[in-house]
Amino acid sequence: MNDWQRLGQRLDGERFWDDVEALSKIGALEPKGICRLALDEKDNQARLWLVEQGTSLGCTVHYDALGNVFLRLEGQDPSLAPLLIGSHLDSQPRAGAHDGALGVLAGLATLRTLVDEGITPRRPLEIVAWTNEEGARFAPGASGSSWFAGQREYTSIVEAVDSHGTRFGDALKDCLALLGAHGLDFRPDPFVPHAFLELHIEQGPILESLHKSVGVVSGIQGVNWYEITVEGQANHAGTTPRGARRDAFDAAHELITALKAAAYEQGDELRFTIGKFSLWPDSVNTIAQRATFTIDLRHPSQNVLESLDMRFRELAERQWRGCDVHLKVASRVAPVKFPESLLEVLRQSASSDCSDVPELVSGAFHDAIHLAHVCPTAMLFTPCRAGISHHPDEHIERDDAESATRVLAEAAGRLLN
Amino acid sequence: MNDWQRLGQRLDGERFWDDVEALSKIGALEPKGICRLALDEKDNQARLWLVEQGTSLGCTVHYDALGNVFLRLEGQDPSLAPLLIGSHLDSQPRAGAHDGALGVLAGLATLRTLVDEGITPRRPLEIVAWTNEEGARFAPGASGSSWFAGQREYTSIVEAVDSHGTRFGDALKDCLALLGAHGLDFRPDPFVPHAFLELHIEQGPILESLHKSVGVVSGIQGVNWYEITVEGQANHAGTTPRGARRDAFDAAHELITALKAAAYEQGDELRFTIGKFSLWPDSVNTIAQRATFTIDLRHPSQNVLESLDMRFRELAERQWRGCDVHLKVASRVAPVKFPESLLEVLRQSASSDCSDVPELVSGAFHDAIHLAHVCPTAMLFTPCRAGISHHPDEHIERDDAESATRVLAEAAGRLLN
């Protein structure tokens, strides 16, 4: 048996779960859930907890200009690009304990296993906690990973302001001062990892329904966000016959029927969500002058997103019940397909004959979507109950999380040598 | 020719229009429109303007406990119940000059004609301005007429509070003091009129499209207001497949399709309006947990309203996309059908052979809906441009208004003898 083989089996499940429980106490809410908003006191406390684990394992701990924290286990050949494993420690305001944190802790468990077994891998291993993935305090999210991957500018990231008027840049300065005061190495520039792996809770119901502890994520859906405005004419609800109306609600209702029909022609992989909808003047006995709504449209294939984009524009160019439609693209993120070679490593790590390993496309964004621009990247999912996340009701089964972590460690072993 | 014949022809059109222009200066907005909120300074000034016209015509001017003002032209037989003609002087915050005011001024023009021609009708004539028809400052509206008709309690009316915290009762006290200071007769109790006539702008597009100056209103639609809540489950827009969603927006959309289909089976007379619609949590990438919307449903037939009410309840009892629906009736006003005998008087007054007189059902409420409970009541409509009202763009043609006023005077002549 080589050093890198069966790393998953050798992983200490008890120790892993101790870490999960220890970290979940930082920012814990009553009666359950956590709150660790990016760069707040609890989020920084979680960083320091991670630093402490790394230091006590003999790692070098680095931090960079965005407050991303890296625990480095040196390899036999320090000149090789490190394998990077991680996720984020920040949370939504009322969240569960495992969204993000689990991916950092699974990386830490992998690192612990190597240290416990006295294995020095050929290639360095780094465990990372990315800053502000959630975007709940400072929008948009994935600040740390997008900057690291060269996808977003430092100068624009630090200008974000939270609801209390605090600048991202100021909160970041405090965080960097704290990390500096703990004597950690400041490593200002990003680097190119050998590969990036991220384990995350699924935030969807698929693995649970399949009774599987782990799934290989083959990519991340692309997403288009639309803002659609329908302009009609306000009028008296009692006196205006149907034929004389330019009812913005009625027009929006018919337009949405057509948009939905076009979307659902694309099959079950498509996600079409209208999450915001408002009327003006919003009065019970006044015909709506204006309807405004959003569409969140997701699909793994850029071709599908582009063809639907054209179809949506065609529909918006028509008049609906005498009303004009204005369609604006508020955001557009291309889908990511993870490389087959790395997916194969994950499949082999999950099942010796690669059989019976569910393959999923991530519907949510993750730090991995940015890392995919700089190095081979892939993800594992583990189920969460009823697909619930961003809520204190988020729940994982210990056995599932441990199994998935063993698969991650197994894959890491293969990639480190 | 009897005294009461051709009263319409004898009406002084110039004088009528002078009144229209004089009254429209009270509360005039720049560059156009008026603002006379119920019981505010301008509304009271309009009352006093009307009082002055009555006094100078030799009328007795009364006011009652709600600030309704009555100009009384005594009849040959003062013991007969008076014919009552009128409407309201208050307006929406940014309104046109003719909604309500025209009906009072047309009554005044009728009274002027009798005085000018030296005619003492057999039966007394009273011109009324009802307090707070609009309900814009103090909700609900039609305070004066609903109290007069015994449809609403004084004690509940005076408790209404405006957006500045002023009680209806306090504003009313000031108004009554002002009227008392002008030496007018306080007549505390309502009485039973011989009949009530109200001329009003149509606030709809029908007469304009028919190129008609006047239409006979055969009744007022009934209205049901519904508040409908659809309860689903918030979830991640990217990760939740369609089959696993309980999307409150999607459910509301499909429910509304069914509600609309049921409603429009009832034909063109039906008015179905969704004027309010909101989602919670109203976030672009979160599946809606709750959708809330209103329906304003109107029809001249109580049977149709009742059968649709049953149908709506049936639809609300079903599950839609796994969501539960809660339907609440927020308000219910039965339709009013004006008596055929009075409609016949109006038709004959509009056209000697009753031919070619459009007949309409009012989609809006008017003071007449309450008076119909105590005496024979009917209405005339005159067109307003593009059906626009409750807006400074409200506009009437002088010729139309004058023609309609002559029809009202003609009808009054027939009813006074």
Chai-1 contact restraints between the chains, C-beta under 6 A:
chainA,res_idxA,chainB,res_idxB,connection_type,confidence,min_distance_angstrom,max_distance_angstrom,comment,restraint_id
A,Q203,B,H236,contact,1.0,0.0,6.0,A-B,restraint_1
A,Q203,B,T239,contact,1.0,0.0,6.0,A-B,restraint_2
A,G204,B,T239,contact,1.0,0.0,6.0,A-B,restraint_3
A,G204,B,T240,contact,1.0,0.0,6.0,A-B,restraint_4
A,P205,B,A244,contact,1.0,0.0,6.0,A-B,restraint_5
A,W225,B,V284,contact,1.0,0.0,6.0,A-B,restraint_6
A,H236,B,Q203,contact,1.0,0.0,6.0,A-B,restraint_7
A,H236,B,A364,contact,1.0,0.0,6.0,A-B,restraint_8
A,A237,B,T273,contact,1.0,0.0,6.0,A-B,restraint_9
A,A237,B,D296,contact,1.0,0.0,6.0,A-B,restraint_10
A,G238,B,R271,contact,1.0,0.0,6.0,A-B,restraint_11
A,G238,B,R298,contact,1.0,0.0,6.0,A-B,restraint_12
A,G238,B,G363,contact,1.0,0.0,6.0,A-B,restraint_13
A,G238,B,A364,contact,1.0,0.0,6.0,A-B,restraint_14
A,T239,B,Q203,contact,1.0,0.0,6.0,A-B,restraint_15
A,T239,B,G204,contact,1.0,0.0,6.0,A-B,restraint_16
A,T239,B,G363,contact,1.0,0.0,6.0,A-B,restraint_17
A,T239,B,A364,contact,1.0,0.0,6.0,A-B,restraint_18
A,T240,B,G204,contact,1.0,0.0,6.0,A-B,restraint_19
A,A244,B,P205,contact,1.0,0.0,6.0,A-B,restraint_20
A,F249,B,I274,contact,1.0,0.0,6.0,A-B,restraint_21
A,R271,B,G238,contact,1.0,0.0,6.0,A-B,restraint_22
A,T273,B,A237,contact,1.0,0.0,6.0,A-B,restraint_23
A,T273,B,I287,contact,1.0,0.0,6.0,A-B,restraint_24
A,I274,B,F249,contact,1.0,0.0,6.0,A-B,restraint_25
A,G275,B,S283,contact,1.0,0.0,6.0,A-B,restraint_26
A,G275,B,V284,contact,1.0,0.0,6.0,A-B,restraint_27
A,G275,B,T286,contact,1.0,0.0,6.0,A-B,restraint_28
A,G275,B,A288,contact,1.0,0.0,6.0,A-B,restraint_29
A,K276,B,D282,contact,1.0,0.0,6.0,A-B,restraint_30
A,K276,B,V284,contact,1.0,0.0,6.0,A-B,restraint_31
A,F277,B,F277,contact,1.0,0.0,6.0,A-B,restraint_32
A,F277,B,L279,contact,1.0,0.0,6.0,A-B,restraint_33
A,L279,B,F277,contact,1.0,0.0,6.0,A-B,restraint_34
A,D282,B,K276,contact,1.0,0.0,6.0,A-B,restraint_35
A,S283,B,G275,contact,1.0,0.0,6.0,A-B,restraint_36
A,V284,B,W225,contact,1.0,0.0,6.0,A-B,restraint_37
A,V284,B,G275,contact,1.0,0.0,6.0,A-B,restraint_38
A,V284,B,K276,contact,1.0,0.0,6.0,A-B,restraint_39
A,V284,B,T294,contact,1.0,0.0,6.0,A-B,restraint_40
A,V284,B,D296,contact,1.0,0.0,6.0,A-B,restraint_41
A,N285,B,D296,contact,1.0,0.0,6.0,A-B,restraint_42
A,T286,B,G275,contact,1.0,0.0,6.0,A-B,restraint_43
A,I287,B,T273,contact,1.0,0.0,6.0,A-B,restraint_44
A,A288,B,G275,contact,1.0,0.0,6.0,A-B,restraint_45
A,T294,B,V284,contact,1.0,0.0,6.0,A-B,restraint_46
A,D296,B,A237,contact,1.0,0.0,6.0,A-B,restraint_47
A,D296,B,V284,contact,1.0,0.0,6.0,A-B,restraint_48
A,D296,B,N285,contact,1.0,0.0,6.0,A-B,restraint_49
A,R298,B,G238,contact,1.0,0.0,6.0,A-B,restraint_50
A,G363,B,G238,contact,1.0,0.0,6.0,A-B,restraint_51
A,G363,B,T239,contact,1.0,0.0,6.0,A-B,restraint_52
A,A364,B,H236,contact,1.0,0.0,6.0,A-B,restraint_53
A,A364,B,G238,contact,1.0,0.0,6.0,A-B,restraint_54
A,A364,B,T239,contact,1.0,0.0,6.0,A-B,restraint_55
